[in-house]
Amino acid sequence: MIDKDGYRPNVGIIILNHRNEVFWGKRVNQHAWQFPQGGIKYGESPEQAMFRELNEEVGLARHHVRILGRTRGWLRYEVPDHWIKRDWRGNYRGQKQIWYLLRFVARDCDVQLRACERPEFDAWRWSDYWVPLESVIEFKREVYQRALNELSRFVDRSRGYRRIARGREPVRDGYEAPAPQTEAATTGSA
C-alpha cells in the first residue's frame, strides 16, 4: 500500500525500560541497529499495526507495554534508489511513519526475538535514550532523530533522563553501554 506521493505507511516503535533506556535491535546477520518498525496493512490503524509489529519483531504483547505517546503526524524518509525493490521503482519514494513511545512493564526475559518465522533481530540491548545514531542506516538517521526529539516530551524525567541539546551526546555519570543481548542470553538457553 503506497500513497499517492510514493510513501508506504509504516509505524516506528521506541520502547523505554524503567531507566528510560531504549530497546535497540540488531538486524539479523548485519551490523546495523534499529528500533522495531513495520508496514501498516490495508484496514489496520497505526496502533493496531504497532501492536502487531511489536509482537512479530520483539515477541511482546499489549500487556507487556503501556503507550506513553505518539508523533503528531507522519514522519517521512526517502529510500535511495539502489535500496528500492525493482517492482516498486518509479512509484515508491520511501516511508511515512507514525512513531510510538512505549513503557516496557515486563521483564527482559519476555522479549522473544524468534516470535515469528522470519526474525528481524538476532540480538538486542538497552541503550541511552539519546543513543548515537551512527549504527543506523544513513537514510533513516534524520527521521530517528526527529522521532526521539518529538517523543522526548513524554519521558519521565525523574528516572535518570536528562534533556540535552540536539546533536550532542548524552552525559551520564558512570554509564557504560550494556553489551548486546542475544535471545539465548536472556532466556538462559544455549
C-alpha positions as CSV (number, residue, x, y, z in Angstrom):
1,M,0.0,0.0,0.0
2,I,1.8,3.1,-1.3
3,D,0.1,6.6,-1.0
4,K,-0.2,9.0,-4.0
5,D,3.1,10.7,-3.1
6,G,5.0,7.4,-3.2
7,Y,5.3,6.7,0.6
8,R,4.5,3.4,2.3
9,P,2.6,3.9,5.6
10,N,4.6,2.5,8.5
11,V,5.0,2.5,12.3
12,G,8.1,3.0,14.3
13,I,8.4,1.8,17.9
14,I,10.5,3.2,20.7
15,I,10.4,1.0,23.8
16,L,11.6,2.5,27.2
17,N,12.6,0.5,30.2
18,H,12.2,1.7,33.8
19,R,15.6,3.5,33.5
20,N,14.4,5.3,30.3
21,E,16.8,3.4,28.2
22,V,15.5,2.4,24.7
23,F,15.3,-1.0,23.1
24,W,17.8,-1.3,20.3
25,G,17.6,-4.4,18.0
26,K,20.4,-5.7,15.8
27,R,19.2,-6.7,12.3
28,V,19.7,-10.4,11.5
29,N,23.2,-11.0,10.0
30,Q,24.0,-7.3,9.9
31,H,25.9,-4.8,12.0
32,A,23.0,-2.4,11.9
33,W,20.9,-1.5,14.9
34,Q,17.4,0.0,14.8
35,F,14.1,0.4,16.5
36,P,11.3,-2.0,15.7
37,Q,9.2,-0.9,12.8
38,G,6.9,-2.2,10.1
39,G,4.3,-1.5,7.5
40,I,0.6,-0.8,8.1
41,K,-1.6,-3.3,6.4
42,Y,-4.7,-2.3,4.5
43,G,-7.5,-1.8,7.0
44,E,-5.2,-1.5,10.0
45,S,-5.0,1.6,12.2
46,P,-1.4,2.7,13.1
47,E,-2.0,1.5,16.7
48,Q,-3.1,-2.0,15.5
49,A,-0.1,-2.2,13.2
50,M,2.2,-1.1,16.1
51,F,0.9,-3.9,18.4
52,R,1.2,-6.5,15.5
53,E,4.8,-5.4,14.7
54,L,5.7,-5.3,18.4
55,N,4.6,-9.0,18.7
56,E,6.2,-10.1,15.4
57,E,9.6,-8.4,15.9
58,V,10.1,-8.4,19.6
59,G,7.6,-11.1,20.9
60,L,5.8,-8.6,23.2
61,A,2.0,-8.4,23.7
62,R,-0.1,-5.4,24.8
63,H,0.2,-6.3,28.5
64,H,4.0,-6.0,28.3
65,V,3.9,-2.3,27.4
66,R,2.0,0.9,28.0
67,I,1.6,3.6,25.4
68,L,3.2,6.9,26.5
69,G,2.7,8.9,23.3
70,R,2.9,9.0,19.6
71,T,4.1,11.5,17.0
72,R,1.5,14.2,16.0
73,G,1.8,13.3,12.3
74,W,3.7,11.3,9.8
75,L,7.5,11.5,9.7
76,R,8.9,10.7,6.3
77,Y,12.2,9.5,4.8
78,E,13.2,8.7,1.3
79,V,14.9,5.4,0.4
80,P,17.9,5.6,-2.0
81,D,17.1,4.1,-5.4
82,H,19.6,1.2,-5.0
83,W,17.6,0.0,-1.9
84,I,14.2,0.0,-3.7
85,K,12.8,-3.3,-4.9
86,R,12.8,-3.4,-8.7
87,D,8.9,-3.8,-8.9
88,W,8.4,-0.7,-6.8
89,R,10.8,1.6,-8.7
90,G,9.0,4.7,-10.2
91,N,6.1,4.6,-7.7
92,Y,8.0,4.3,-4.4
93,R,9.9,7.1,-2.7
94,G,10.2,6.0,0.9
95,Q,8.2,5.5,4.1
96,K,6.0,7.7,6.2
97,Q,5.8,6.7,9.8
98,I,3.8,7.2,12.9
99,W,6.1,6.7,15.9
100,Y,5.0,5.3,19.3
101,L,6.8,5.6,22.6
102,L,6.0,2.7,24.9
103,R,6.9,2.0,28.5
104,F,8.1,-1.6,28.9
105,V,6.3,-3.0,32.0
106,A,7.5,-6.6,31.7
107,R,10.8,-8.4,32.3
108,D,13.7,-8.6,29.9
109,C,13.1,-12.4,29.6
110,D,9.7,-11.6,28.0
111,V,11.5,-10.3,24.9
112,Q,11.3,-13.1,22.3
113,L,13.2,-12.3,19.1
114,R,12.1,-15.6,17.5
115,A,8.4,-14.9,17.9
116,C,7.8,-15.2,14.1
117,E,9.0,-17.3,11.3
118,R,11.4,-14.7,9.9
119,P,13.0,-12.8,12.8
120,E,14.1,-9.2,12.2
121,F,16.7,-9.1,15.0
122,D,19.3,-11.5,16.3
123,A,20.4,-9.5,19.3
124,W,19.1,-6.6,21.4
125,R,20.2,-4.2,24.2
126,W,19.0,-1.3,26.2
127,S,20.8,2.0,25.2
128,D,20.6,5.6,26.4
129,Y,17.6,7.5,25.1
130,W,19.8,9.8,23.1
131,V,21.6,6.8,21.5
132,P,24.2,7.8,19.0
133,L,22.7,7.1,15.5
134,E,25.9,6.1,13.6
135,S,24.9,2.4,13.6
136,V,21.5,3.3,12.0
137,I,21.5,3.1,8.2
138,E,22.2,6.7,7.0
139,F,18.9,7.5,5.2
140,K,16.9,6.7,8.4
141,R,19.0,8.8,10.8
142,E,17.2,12.1,10.4
143,V,13.7,10.5,11.0
144,Y,15.1,8.7,14.1
145,Q,16.3,12.0,15.5
146,R,13.0,13.7,14.7
147,A,11.0,10.9,16.4
148,L,13.3,10.9,19.5
149,N,13.0,14.7,19.7
150,E,9.2,14.8,19.4
151,L,8.6,12.0,21.8
152,S,11.0,13.2,24.5
153,R,8.2,15.3,26.0
154,F,6.6,12.0,27.2
155,V,9.7,10.7,29.0
156,D,9.6,10.8,32.8
157,R,12.5,13.0,33.8
158,S,12.6,11.6,37.3
159,R,14.0,8.3,36.0
160,G,17.6,9.2,35.0
161,Y,16.7,11.1,31.8
162,R,18.2,14.5,31.2
163,R,17.3,16.7,28.2
164,I,20.3,17.5,26.2
165,A,21.0,19.9,23.3
166,R,20.2,18.4,19.9
167,G,23.1,16.7,18.2
168,R,25.2,16.4,21.4
169,E,26.0,13.1,23.1
170,P,24.4,12.4,26.5
171,V,26.5,12.5,29.6
172,R,25.6,10.1,32.4
173,D,27.9,9.7,35.4
174,G,29.3,6.1,35.5
175,Y,27.2,5.0,32.5
176,E,28.6,2.2,30.3
177,A,26.6,0.9,27.4
178,P,25.4,-2.6,28.1
179,A,26.6,-5.4,25.9
180,P,24.2,-6.6,23.3
181,Q,21.9,-9.4,24.5
182,T,21.1,-12.4,22.3
183,E,17.8,-14.2,22.9
184,A,19.8,-17.2,24.3
185,A,21.4,-14.9,26.9
186,T,18.0,-13.5,28.0
187,T,16.2,-16.8,28.1
188,G,19.0,-18.9,29.6
189,S,19.1,-21.3,26.7
190,A,22.1,-22.1,24.5
